[in-house]
């Protein structure tokens, strides 16, 4: 667990995740996972090698997950911060936790995004397609 300013914290304990909140945001509010079933969300969380929740006062306000073999490639997925918590740099901290501080920090990363290119460029990602970005490995 890593404490942030103003009572926010990041935690990679999967037991702490609020899958109801994650499913609600992904299936109802995100453009990339609209309509995703709860079963699919739960399976994607279980199949991930790292999950990170963003919390304040015990309430989940953001999420990110990484899928990787730990050596050749990692994929960053489902990154979000709820609207009420945006504008505080919390999305930056979620990405930092996943790609710079997490167990996959030296592995090459891929991700897809339609609108957050500038956020990921801060962490060494570059565009390789309209929605595809990659970051070289550091090992």
C-alpha positions, 0 to 999 in steps of 0.5 A: 500500500502507498499513501498519497496526499489528502487521504488517498491510497493505492493498494495492490491487494486483490482482496480489497478490490470492489468488483461491483464498483469496477464493473459499474464503471467499466460496463457503464461509463468507459468507452473501451469496456461498455457492456462488459459482463460482471463475469468478464470483469471478475475473470479479467481481474483474476487473470491479471498479474497485478491489480491496483486500486485507488481508495479514499476512506475505504471507497474505491475511486480508481483501478488499473491492471497489468497482464504479463508473463513477467519477462517479454511483455506487459499490458496495461489495461482498464485504467480509470479514476472516477470523475469525482476524484479527477484533476488531482494527479491520481491517474498519474499515480495509478500509472506510475504504480503499475509501470514504474514501481510495480513488478513489471517495471523493466518489462516492455509495456503495451496499452490501448487508449483513444484519449489519454496519450499525453498521460502515458507519454509521461512514462515513456510510452510512444504511439505506434498506431492510432490507439496503440502505445508501447514503452520499451523495456528497461532491463 
